[in-house]
């Protein structure tokens, strides 16, 4: 796990939006999603409950 991925995770938790996080951090939505999935694989569980469009 790296600091960049943790910063992305923190911003997604704050905004509750992968798309908004991508905009704020000047990243693409797939890049943000990939970092979240990387953390999830490393720790062995989901970070967020996804409900179609958006995070609860």
N, CA, C and O atoms as a Tripos MOL2 file, in Angstrom:
@<TRIPOS>MOLECULE
protein
  224   223    56     0     0
PROTEIN
NO_CHARGES

@<TRIPOS>ATOM
      1 N           0.8590   -1.1670    0.0000 N.3       1 UNK1
      2 CA          0.0000    0.0000    0.0000 C.3       1 UNK1
      3 C           0.9060    1.2310    0.0000 C.2       1 UNK1
      4 O           1.9460    1.2680    0.6580 O.2       1 UNK1
      5 N           0.4730    2.2320   -0.7600 N.am      2 UNK2
      6 CA          1.3010    3.4250   -0.8230 C.3       2 UNK2
      7 C           0.5170    4.6640   -0.4010 C.2       2 UNK2
      8 O          -0.7100    4.6400   -0.3110 O.2       2 UNK2
      9 N           1.2400    5.7290   -0.1490 N.am      3 UNK3
     10 CA          0.6340    6.9610    0.3320 C.3       3 UNK3
     11 C          -0.3370    7.5500   -0.6860 C.2       3 UNK3
     12 O          -1.3750    8.0910   -0.3070 O.2       3 UNK3
     13 N          -0.0160    7.4520   -1.9620 N.am      4 UNK4
     14 CA         -0.8900    7.9540   -3.0190 C.3       4 UNK4
     15 C          -2.2580    7.2680   -2.9530 C.2       4 UNK4
     16 O          -3.2900    7.9360   -3.0170 O.2       4 UNK4
     17 N          -2.2680    5.9630   -2.8260 N.am      5 UNK5
     18 CA         -3.5230    5.2070   -2.7360 C.3       5 UNK5
     19 C          -4.3020    5.5850   -1.4820 C.2       5 UNK5
     20 O          -5.5280    5.6850   -1.5240 O.2       5 UNK5
     21 N          -3.6150    5.7910   -0.3830 N.am      6 UNK6
     22 CA         -4.2890    6.1880    0.8560 C.3       6 UNK6
     23 C          -4.9010    7.5780    0.7520 C.2       6 UNK6
     24 O          -5.9760    7.8270    1.2980 O.2       6 UNK6
     25 N          -4.2250    8.4800    0.0580 N.am      7 UNK7
     26 CA         -4.7970    9.8190   -0.1530 C.3       7 UNK7
     27 C          -6.0620    9.7360   -1.0020 C.2       7 UNK7
     28 O          -7.0430   10.4300   -0.7370 O.2       7 UNK7
     29 N          -6.0330    8.8900   -2.0140 N.am      8 UNK8
     30 CA         -7.2180    8.6950   -2.8500 C.3       8 UNK8
     31 C          -8.3500    8.1250   -2.0090 C.2       8 UNK8
     32 O          -9.4830    8.6000   -2.0860 O.2       8 UNK8
     33 N          -8.0510    7.1170   -1.2120 N.am      9 UNK9
     34 CA         -9.0760    6.5220   -0.3450 C.3       9 UNK9
     35 C          -9.6870    7.5790    0.5800 C.2       9 UNK9
     36 O         -10.9070    7.6450    0.7280 O.2       9 UNK9
     37 N          -8.8520    8.3900    1.1910 N.am     10 UNK10
     38 CA         -9.3400    9.4140    2.1120 C.3      10 UNK10
     39 C         -10.2490   10.4080    1.4020 C.2      10 UNK10
     40 O         -11.2640   10.8230    1.9620 O.2      10 UNK10
     41 N          -9.9030   10.7920    0.1860 N.am     11 UNK11
     42 CA        -10.7210   11.7580   -0.5540 C.3      11 UNK11
     43 C         -12.0480   11.1300   -0.9780 C.2      11 UNK11
     44 O         -13.0810   11.7990   -0.9490 O.2      11 UNK11
     45 N         -12.0330    9.8680   -1.3670 N.am     12 UNK12
     46 CA        -13.2880    9.1910   -1.7070 C.3      12 UNK12
     47 C         -14.1810    9.0930   -0.4740 C.2      12 UNK12
     48 O         -15.3930    9.2870   -0.5670 O.2      12 UNK12
     49 N         -13.5970    8.7970    0.6600 N.am     13 UNK13
     50 CA        -14.3740    8.7300    1.9050 C.3      13 UNK13
     51 C         -14.9680   10.0970    2.2330 C.2      13 UNK13
     52 O         -16.0950   10.1830    2.7200 O.2      13 UNK13
     53 N         -14.2280   11.1470    1.9740 N.am     14 UNK14
     54 CA        -14.7000   12.5110    2.2560 C.3      14 UNK14
     55 C         -15.8160   12.9320    1.2990 C.2      14 UNK14
     56 O         -16.8430   13.4600    1.7250 O.2      14 UNK14
     57 N         -15.6060   12.6940    0.0040 N.am     15 UNK15
     58 CA        -16.5690   13.1620   -1.0010 C.3      15 UNK15
     59 C         -17.7020   12.1800   -1.2490 C.2      15 UNK15
     60 O         -18.7600   12.5540   -1.7560 O.2      15 UNK15
     61 N         -17.4740   10.9110   -0.8870 N.am     16 UNK16
     62 CA        -18.4260    9.8310   -1.1710 C.3      16 UNK16
     63 C         -18.7070    9.7080   -2.6740 C.2      16 UNK16
     64 O         -19.8110    9.3540   -3.0890 O.2      16 UNK16
     65 N         -17.6820   10.0110   -3.4720 N.am     17 UNK17
     66 CA        -17.8230    9.9690   -4.9200 C.3      17 UNK17
     67 C         -16.4800    9.7070   -5.5880 C.2      17 UNK17
     68 O         -15.5200   10.4520   -5.3880 O.2      17 UNK17
     69 N         -16.4220    8.6520   -6.3760 N.am     18 UNK18
     70 CA        -15.2060    8.3440   -7.1260 C.3      18 UNK18
     71 C         -15.0010    9.4030   -8.2060 C.2      18 UNK18
     72 O         -13.8790    9.8600   -8.4230 O.2      18 UNK18
     73 N         -16.0670    9.7900   -8.8750 N.am     19 UNK19
     74 CA        -15.9730   10.7830   -9.9440 C.3      19 UNK19
     75 C         -15.5230   12.1370   -9.4100 C.2      19 UNK19
     76 O         -14.6480   12.7740   -9.9960 O.2      19 UNK19
     77 N         -16.1120   12.5780   -8.3080 N.am     20 UNK20
     78 CA        -15.7210   13.8580   -7.7280 C.3      20 UNK20
     79 C         -14.2730   13.8140   -7.2470 C.2      20 UNK20
     80 O         -13.5370   14.7870   -7.4040 O.2      20 UNK20
     81 N         -13.8690   12.7030   -6.6700 N.am     21 UNK21
     82 CA        -12.4790   12.5410   -6.2430 C.3      21 UNK21
     83 C         -11.5400   12.6470   -7.4310 C.2      21 UNK21
     84 O         -10.5130   13.3220   -7.3600 O.2      21 UNK21
     85 N         -11.8910   11.9830   -8.5200 N.am     22 UNK22
     86 CA        -11.0680   12.0420   -9.7280 C.3      22 UNK22
     87 C         -10.9210   13.4800  -10.2090 C.2      22 UNK22
     88 O          -9.8260   13.9000  -10.5830 O.2      22 UNK22
     89 N         -12.0120   14.2330  -10.2010 N.am     23 UNK23
     90 CA        -11.9560   15.6300  -10.6290 C.3      23 UNK23
     91 C         -11.0610   16.4560   -9.7110 C.2      23 UNK23
     92 O         -10.2160   17.2180  -10.1810 O.2      23 UNK23
     93 N         -11.2470   16.3060   -8.4070 N.am     24 UNK24
     94 CA        -10.4860   17.0940   -7.4290 C.3      24 UNK24
     95 C          -8.9930   16.7950   -7.5190 C.2      24 UNK24
     96 O          -8.1690   17.7050   -7.4220 O.2      24 UNK24
     97 N          -8.6460   15.5280   -7.7020 N.am     25 UNK25
     98 CA         -7.2360   15.1210   -7.7240 C.3      25 UNK25
     99 C          -6.6310   15.0950   -9.1300 C.2      25 UNK25
    100 O          -5.4850   14.6840   -9.3120 O.2      25 UNK25
    101 N          -7.4110   15.5380  -10.1210 N.am     26 UNK26
    102 CA         -6.9640   15.5570  -11.5240 C.3      26 UNK26
    103 C          -6.5280   14.1750  -12.0020 C.2      26 UNK26
    104 O          -5.4790   14.0110  -12.6250 O.2      26 UNK26
    105 N          -7.3650   13.1880  -11.6900 N.am     27 UNK27
    106 CA         -7.1360   11.8140  -12.1200 C.3      27 UNK27
    107 C          -8.3410   11.3650  -12.9460 C.2      27 UNK27
    108 O          -9.3560   12.0580  -13.0010 O.2      27 UNK27
    109 N          -8.2230   10.2150  -13.5790 N.am     28 UNK28
    110 CA         -9.3850    9.6490  -14.2540 C.3      28 UNK28
    111 C         -10.1610    8.7870  -13.2670 C.2      28 UNK28
    112 O          -9.6060    8.2980  -12.2830 O.2      28 UNK28
    113 N         -11.4360    8.6070  -13.5390 N.am     29 UNK29
    114 CA        -12.2770    7.7580  -12.6790 C.3      29 UNK29
    115 C         -11.7260    6.3350  -12.6350 C.2      29 UNK29
    116 O         -11.6620    5.7500  -11.5540 O.2      29 UNK29
    117 N         -11.3230    5.7510  -13.7790 N.am     30 UNK30
    118 CA        -10.7480    4.3990  -13.7100 C.3      30 UNK30
    119 C          -9.4760    4.3120  -12.8670 C.2      30 UNK30
    120 O          -9.2190    3.2820  -12.2430 O.2      30 UNK30
    121 N          -8.6800    5.3780  -12.8420 N.am     31 UNK31
    122 CA         -7.4630    5.3740  -12.0210 C.3      31 UNK31
    123 C          -7.8100    5.3480  -10.5370 C.2      31 UNK31
    124 O          -7.1670    4.6460   -9.7580 O.2      31 UNK31
    125 N          -8.8240    6.1110  -10.1500 N.am     32 UNK32
    126 CA         -9.2550    6.1200   -8.7550 C.3      32 UNK32
    127 C          -9.8020    4.7470   -8.3800 C.2      32 UNK32
    128 O          -9.4510    4.1990   -7.3350 O.2      32 UNK32
    129 N         -10.6480    4.1990   -9.2210 N.am     33 UNK33
    130 CA        -11.2260    2.8750   -8.9660 C.3      33 UNK33
    131 C         -10.1380    1.8150   -8.8630 C.2      33 UNK33
    132 O         -10.2080    0.9360   -8.0040 O.2      33 UNK33
    133 N          -9.1410    1.8900   -9.7260 N.am     34 UNK34
    134 CA         -8.0470    0.9070   -9.6990 C.3      34 UNK34
    135 C          -7.2780    0.9860   -8.3820 C.2      34 UNK34
    136 O          -6.9050   -0.0470   -7.8270 O.2      34 UNK34
    137 N          -7.0350    2.1880   -7.8780 N.am     35 UNK35
    138 CA         -6.3290    2.3340   -6.6110 C.3      35 UNK35
    139 C          -7.1510    1.7620   -5.4570 C.2      35 UNK35
    140 O          -6.6100    1.1070   -4.5660 O.2      35 UNK35
    141 N          -8.4650    2.0140   -5.4790 N.am     36 UNK36
    142 CA         -9.3260    1.4520   -4.4290 C.3      36 UNK36
    143 C          -9.3180   -0.0680   -4.4750 C.2      36 UNK36
    144 O          -9.2200   -0.7220   -3.4370 O.2      36 UNK36
    145 N          -9.4200   -0.6270   -5.6630 N.am     37 UNK37
    146 CA         -9.4060   -2.0940   -5.7970 C.3      37 UNK37
    147 C          -8.0750   -2.6780   -5.3610 C.2      37 UNK37
    148 O          -8.0300   -3.7620   -4.7800 O.2      37 UNK37
    149 N          -6.9970   -1.9680   -5.6360 N.am     38 UNK38
    150 CA         -5.6710   -2.4290   -5.2170 C.3      38 UNK38
    151 C          -5.5920   -2.5120   -3.6900 C.2      38 UNK38
    152 O          -5.0890   -3.4910   -3.1390 O.2      38 UNK38
    153 N          -6.0910   -1.4780   -3.0170 N.am     39 UNK39
    154 CA         -6.1050   -1.5000   -1.5490 C.3      39 UNK39
    155 C          -6.9890   -2.6380   -1.0560 C.2      39 UNK39
    156 O          -6.6130   -3.3600   -0.1320 O.2      39 UNK39
    157 N          -8.1600   -2.8040   -1.6630 N.am     40 UNK40
    158 CA         -9.0780   -3.8620   -1.2460 C.3      40 UNK40
    159 C          -8.4490   -5.2490   -1.3880 C.2      40 UNK40
    160 O          -8.6090   -6.0970   -0.5110 O.2      40 UNK40
    161 N          -7.7420   -5.4770   -2.4800 N.am     41 UNK41
    162 CA         -7.0550   -6.7670   -2.6660 C.3      41 UNK41
    163 C          -5.9920   -6.9710   -1.5910 C.2      41 UNK41
    164 O          -5.8380   -8.0680   -1.0530 O.2      41 UNK41
    165 N          -5.2760   -5.9180   -1.2920 N.am     42 UNK42
    166 CA         -4.1860   -6.0130   -0.3220 C.3      42 UNK42
    167 C          -4.7030   -6.2960    1.0930 C.2      42 UNK42
    168 O          -4.1040   -7.0880    1.8200 O.2      42 UNK42
    169 N          -5.7970   -5.6650    1.4850 N.am     43 UNK43
    170 CA         -6.2920   -5.8480    2.8510 C.3      43 UNK43
    171 C          -7.3190   -6.9720    2.9620 C.2      43 UNK43
    172 O          -7.5980   -7.4510    4.0610 O.2      43 UNK43
    173 N          -7.8810   -7.3960    1.8310 N.am     44 UNK44
    174 CA         -8.7600   -8.5560    1.8300 C.3      44 UNK44
    175 C         -10.2350   -8.2950    2.0890 C.2      44 UNK44
    176 O         -10.9850   -9.2330    2.3610 O.2      44 UNK44
    177 N         -10.6670   -7.0400    2.0110 N.am     45 UNK45
    178 CA        -12.0990   -6.7580    2.1330 C.3      45 UNK45
    179 C         -12.4320   -5.4310    1.4610 C.2      45 UNK45
    180 O         -11.5540   -4.6200    1.1700 O.2      45 UNK45
    181 N         -13.7210   -5.2360    1.2240 N.am     46 UNK46
    182 CA        -14.2070   -4.0360    0.5580 C.3      46 UNK46
    183 C         -14.1150   -2.8220    1.4750 C.2      46 UNK46
    184 O         -14.3800   -2.9150    2.6740 O.2      46 UNK46
    185 N         -13.7400   -1.6940    0.9050 N.am     47 UNK47
    186 CA        -13.6410   -0.4490    1.6620 C.3      47 UNK47
    187 C         -14.9760    0.2800    1.7230 C.2      47 UNK47
    188 O         -15.3040    0.9200    2.7210 O.2      47 UNK47
    189 N         -15.7400    0.1730    0.6410 N.am     48 UNK48
    190 CA        -17.0090    0.8810    0.5370 C.3      48 UNK48
    191 C         -18.0920   -0.0630    0.0430 C.2      48 UNK48
    192 O         -17.8330   -0.9620   -0.7580 O.2      48 UNK48
    193 N         -19.2930    0.1470    0.5230 N.am     49 UNK49
    194 CA        -20.4450   -0.5600   -0.0200 C.3      49 UNK49
    195 C         -20.9120    0.2380   -1.2330 C.2      49 UNK49
    196 O         -21.2650    1.4120   -1.1170 O.2      49 UNK49
    197 N         -20.9110   -0.3950   -2.3680 N.am     50 UNK50
    198 CA        -21.3080    0.2850   -3.5870 C.3      50 UNK50
    199 C         -22.7740   -0.0090   -3.8670 C.2      50 UNK50
    200 O         -23.2290   -1.1420   -3.7080 O.2      50 UNK50
    201 N         -23.5070    1.0080   -4.2800 N.am     51 UNK51
    202 CA        -24.9220    0.7960   -4.5780 C.3      51 UNK51
    203 C         -25.2620    1.3490   -5.9630 C.2      51 UNK51
    204 O         -25.9490    2.3620   -6.0910 O.2      51 UNK51
    205 N         -24.7770    0.6740   -6.9760 N.am     52 UNK52
    206 CA        -25.0360    1.1450   -8.3280 C.3      52 UNK52
    207 C         -24.2170    2.3800   -8.6380 C.2      52 UNK52
    208 O         -23.0210    2.2980   -8.9210 O.2      52 UNK52
    209 N         -24.8730    3.5170   -8.5810 N.am     53 UNK53
    210 CA        -24.1960    4.7770   -8.8510 C.3      53 UNK53
    211 C         -23.9080    5.4840   -7.5330 C.2      53 UNK53
    212 O         -24.8250    5.9380   -6.8490 O.2      53 UNK53
    213 N         -22.6660    5.5700   -7.1930 N.am     54 UNK54
    214 CA        -22.2910    6.2910   -5.9870 C.3      54 UNK54
    215 C         -22.0560    5.4000   -4.7850 C.2      54 UNK54
    216 O         -22.2560    4.1860   -4.8220 O.2      54 UNK54
    217 N         -21.6350    6.0370   -3.7450 N.am     55 UNK55
    218 CA        -21.3710    5.3450   -2.4760 C.3      55 UNK55
    219 C         -22.3700    5.8710   -1.4430 C.2      55 UNK55
    220 O         -22.7090    7.0540   -1.4490 O.2      55 UNK55
    221 N         -22.8340    4.9970   -0.5660 N.am     56 UNK56
    222 CA        -23.8120    5.4630    0.4320 C.3      56 UNK56
    223 C         -23.2070    6.4010    1.4590 C.2      56 UNK56
    224 O         -23.9090    6.8700    2.3560 O.2      56 UNK56
@<TRIPOS>BOND
     1     1     2 1
     2     2     3 1
     3     3     4 2
     4     3     5 am
     5     5     6 1
     6     6     7 1
     7     7     8 2
     8     7     9 am
     9     9    10 1
    10    10    11 1
    11    11    12 2
    12    11    13 am
    13    13    14 1
    14    14    15 1
    15    15    16 2
    16    15    17 am
    17    17    18 1
    18    18    19 1
    19    19    20 2
    20    19    21 am
    21    21    22 1
    22    22    23 1
    23    23    24 2
    24    23    25 am
    25    25    26 1
    26    26    27 1
    27    27    28 2
    28    27    29 am
    29    29    30 1
    30    30    31 1
    31    31    32 2
    32    31    33 am
    33    33    34 1
    34    34    35 1
    35    35    36 2
    36    35    37 am
    37    37    38 1
    38    38    39 1
    39    39    40 2
    40    39    41 am
    41    41    42 1
    42    42    43 1
    43    43    44 2
    44    43    45 am
    45    45    46 1
    46    46    47 1
    47    47    48 2
    48    47    49 am
    49    49    50 1
    50    50    51 1
    51    51    52 2
    52    51    53 am
    53    53    54 1
    54    54    55 1
    55    55    56 2
    56    55    57 am
    57    57    58 1
    58    58    59 1
    59    59    60 2
    60    59    61 am
    61    61    62 1
    62    62    63 1
    63    63    64 2
    64    63    65 am
    65    65    66 1
    66    66    67 1
    67    67    68 2
    68    67    69 am
    69    69    70 1
    70    70    71 1
    71    71    72 2
    72    71    73 am
    73    73    74 1
    74    74    75 1
    75    75    76 2
    76    75    77 am
    77    77    78 1
    78    78    79 1
    79    79    80 2
    80    79    81 am
    81    81    82 1
    82    82    83 1
    83    83    84 2
    84    83    85 am
    85    85    86 1
    86    86    87 1
    87    87    88 2
    88    87    89 am
    89    89    90 1
    90    90    91 1
    91    91    92 2
    92    91    93 am
    93    93    94 1
    94    94    95 1
    95    95    96 2
    96    95    97 am
    97    97    98 1
    98    98    99 1
    99    99   100 2
   100    99   101 am
   101   101   102 1
   102   102   103 1
   103   103   104 2
   104   103   105 am
   105   105   106 1
   106   106   107 1
   107   107   108 2
   108   107   109 am
   109   109   110 1
   110   110   111 1
   111   111   112 2
   112   111   113 am
   113   113   114 1
   114   114   115 1
   115   115   116 2
   116   115   117 am
   117   117   118 1
   118   118   119 1
   119   119   120 2
   120   119   121 am
   121   121   122 1
   122   122   123 1
   123   123   124 2
   124   123   125 am
   125   125   126 1
   126   126   127 1
   127   127   128 2
   128   127   129 am
   129   129   130 1
   130   130   131 1
   131   131   132 2
   132   131   133 am
   133   133   134 1
   134   134   135 1
   135   135   136 2
   136   135   137 am
   137   137   138 1
   138   138   139 1
   139   139   140 2
   140   139   141 am
   141   141   142 1
   142   142   143 1
   143   143   144 2
   144   143   145 am
   145   145   146 1
   146   146   147 1
   147   147   148 2
   148   147   149 am
   149   149   150 1
   150   150   151 1
   151   151   152 2
   152   151   153 am
   153   153   154 1
   154   154   155 1
   155   155   156 2
   156   155   157 am
   157   157   158 1
   158   158   159 1
   159   159   160 2
   160   159   161 am
   161   161   162 1
   162   162   163 1
   163   163   164 2
   164   163   165 am
   165   165   166 1
   166   166   167 1
   167   167   168 2
   168   167   169 am
   169   169   170 1
   170   170   171 1
   171   171   172 2
   172   171   173 am
   173   173   174 1
   174   174   175 1
   175   175   176 2
   176   175   177 am
   177   177   178 1
   178   178   179 1
   179   179   180 2
   180   179   181 am
   181   181   182 1
   182   182   183 1
   183   183   184 2
   184   183   185 am
   185   185   186 1
   186   186   187 1
   187   187   188 2
   188   187   189 am
   189   189   190 1
   190   190   191 1
   191   191   192 2
   192   191   193 am
   193   193   194 1
   194   194   195 1
   195   195   196 2
   196   195   197 am
   197   197   198 1
   198   198   199 1
   199   199   200 2
   200   199   201 am
   201   201   202 1
   202   202   203 1
   203   203   204 2
   204   203   205 am
   205   205   206 1
   206   206   207 1
   207   207   208 2
   208   207   209 am
   209   209   210 1
   210   210   211 1
   211   211   212 2
   212   211   213 am
   213   213   214 1
   214   214   215 1
   215   215   216 2
   216   215   217 am
   217   217   218 1
   218   218   219 1
   219   219   220 2
   220   219   221 am
   221   221   222 1
   222   222   223 1
   223   223   224 2
@<TRIPOS>SUBSTRUCTURE
     1 UNK1         2 RESIDUE 1 A UNK
     2 UNK2         6 RESIDUE 1 A UNK
     3 UNK3        10 RESIDUE 1 A UNK
     4 UNK4        14 RESIDUE 1 A UNK
     5 UNK5        18 RESIDUE 1 A UNK
     6 UNK6        22 RESIDUE 1 A UNK
     7 UNK7        26 RESIDUE 1 A UNK
     8 UNK8        30 RESIDUE 1 A UNK
     9 UNK9        34 RESIDUE 1 A UNK
    10 UNK10       38 RESIDUE 1 A UNK
    11 UNK11       42 RESIDUE 1 A UNK
    12 UNK12       46 RESIDUE 1 A UNK
    13 UNK13       50 RESIDUE 1 A UNK
    14 UNK14       54 RESIDUE 1 A UNK
    15 UNK15       58 RESIDUE 1 A UNK
    16 UNK16       62 RESIDUE 1 A UNK
    17 UNK17       66 RESIDUE 1 A UNK
    18 UNK18       70 RESIDUE 1 A UNK
    19 UNK19       74 RESIDUE 1 A UNK
    20 UNK20       78 RESIDUE 1 A UNK
    21 UNK21       82 RESIDUE 1 A UNK
    22 UNK22       86 RESIDUE 1 A UNK
    23 UNK23       90 RESIDUE 1 A UNK
    24 UNK24       94 RESIDUE 1 A UNK
    25 UNK25       98 RESIDUE 1 A UNK
    26 UNK26      102 RESIDUE 1 A UNK
    27 UNK27      106 RESIDUE 1 A UNK
    28 UNK28      110 RESIDUE 1 A UNK
    29 UNK29      114 RESIDUE 1 A UNK
    30 UNK30      118 RESIDUE 1 A UNK
    31 UNK31      122 RESIDUE 1 A UNK
    32 UNK32      126 RESIDUE 1 A UNK
    33 UNK33      130 RESIDUE 1 A UNK
    34 UNK34      134 RESIDUE 1 A UNK
    35 UNK35      138 RESIDUE 1 A UNK
    36 UNK36      142 RESIDUE 1 A UNK
    37 UNK37      146 RESIDUE 1 A UNK
    38 UNK38      150 RESIDUE 1 A UNK
    39 UNK39      154 RESIDUE 1 A UNK
    40 UNK40      158 RESIDUE 1 A UNK
    41 UNK41      162 RESIDUE 1 A UNK
    42 UNK42      166 RESIDUE 1 A UNK
    43 UNK43      170 RESIDUE 1 A UNK
    44 UNK44      174 RESIDUE 1 A UNK
    45 UNK45      178 RESIDUE 1 A UNK
    46 UNK46      182 RESIDUE 1 A UNK
    47 UNK47      186 RESIDUE 1 A UNK
    48 UNK48      190 RESIDUE 1 A UNK
    49 UNK49      194 RESIDUE 1 A UNK
    50 UNK50      198 RESIDUE 1 A UNK
    51 UNK51      202 RESIDUE 1 A UNK
    52 UNK52      206 RESIDUE 1 A UNK
    53 UNK53      210 RESIDUE 1 A UNK
    54 UNK54      214 RESIDUE 1 A UNK
    55 UNK55      218 RESIDUE 1 A UNK
    56 UNK56      222 RESIDUE 1 A UNK
